[in-house]
Amino acid sequence: MYKVLLVDDEPLILDGMTRIIDWGHYLCAIAGRAGSAEEALALCAADPPDLVVTDVKMPGQDGLWLIEQIRRQTPETRCVVLSGHEDFAFVKRGIQLGIDNYLLKPVNRLELEQTLEMVVSRIESAPVPTALLRENVLLRWAQGRIGEEELRERGRLLGLDLKAPMYRAALVCPPEGDEEKLRARLDTLGPGVAAEPGGRFLVVFGGTVSAVDDQVGALTAVVEAVPGACGALGAPVTSALDLAESLADAEDLLRYRLVAPGAAVLDAQAGHRARTGVPPVAEFDRRLVETALVTPRETVADAVRQWLADLVALPQILPEQLQKAAVQAVLAAGGPEDNAPLLERLYRCRTLAALGDVVETALQHEWDRRHRTSTPLSPLVQGVIDWIHSHSEEELSLKTLSQRFRLNPTYLGQKFHQETGFHFSPYLAELRIKKARYLLETTHLKAGEVGLRVGFSDPGYFFRIFRDLTGQSPTEYRKTRMGSGTMW
């Protein structure tokens, strides 16, 4: 994958550029983001990117200064410049420095995509390490995004066997934090390994039927040797041009990880999808919600675990049915408007642990609502809660809130506790930790960065509060929730 560094002093611009483009479609991955030229240069020195997309005008040194420094360090790095001002002097200087394009803000998505396509084409046409070129060709081949003539040409250059009697594609998901360990083991299988955006690995097998079977056995041994890793093998195809069919099959099979938590490698030929019938899951949802909301709060997690175990034990259960059951449970717990973010998370869950955590969160939220707020909140307290939830990453205290709502801090604290059953500080801490848990599950941000994102300016304090509320460090939580192939 080609590494991209985004540089802009406006966080909203960085977020927008990260989301607006399907970077993986162009065989690119966001390797870093920086808010200044100085910060970007440090990142470049530590891990040189293939492409830098930078703003021109920033506090301190500007984007052209950054490009000058990059040209001295890694002249092969490609650069694209963004600016909010059409300034010919900047354009002229940028051209002298060899930039690939100059785009005006607000950035047009189509123009940025066309620029990215052009830059990637230039990178691929330049002399590059064979290993990197091989990985990009493998990805494009397996995804069906390379023409037959180019595939033959690249195959001759890289020594790819395009006339084998059988091919299979596999996808391997590493446990959080063990990507390098798994990659090192996968590399022992041969040169058919490529890293996908998001941390997964593509493995391509080709050869005789017996040779491919041996390679599949070796892959299974590698995945089983890394706790928490999981793989999926697509059905075999008999033509190199049909490899995309095998990859699509592996992608579909990977969904079954939800209902086959004990299998390290799911195989399209091993009957992991041989499920028929429609199991009666509605009764399970109703029973879960009714039970969980009348038991002590600390037993909600046990109820969710048992509910999932009962569902997975059904021989007919399909991944989408399990996911639908979880959606119904969340809706029954609080309604689609209250739980919209949780529903969004459900559709991204790939493990039973992650699925159970979302359902548990919804049930605990409803438990709190029913048991701790027997009367409706006053407009004042509801307004404070709404403000806290939408600004939880900011510096918040009873003092700052009392200034905003023009109240005495002591009175506000007493009123908040009286109506919610919570003191302000623990309430805010628990809200921030919930958001931190979500970021740990859905992003690759470092634990310290997660703490800053949710409002903890002191990393040490964040780690301490996180452990107090979850019983784990942020790193331990990420591994157990997102990296495990077992149920819990």
Helices and strands as residue ranges (DSSP letters): E 2-7, H 11-20, G 23-26, E 28-34, H 37-46, E 51-55, H 63-73, E 78-83, H 88-96, E 101-104, H 109-125, H 130-142, H 148-158, E 166-173, H 179-186, G 187-189, E 193-195, E 201-207, H 209-224, E 230-233, G 240-242, H 243-254, G 255-258, E 265-267, G 268-270, H 282-292, G 297-299, H 300-312, H 319-334, H 340-346, H 352-372, H 379-390, H 398-405, H 409-420, H 424-442, H 447-454, H 459-470, H 474-482
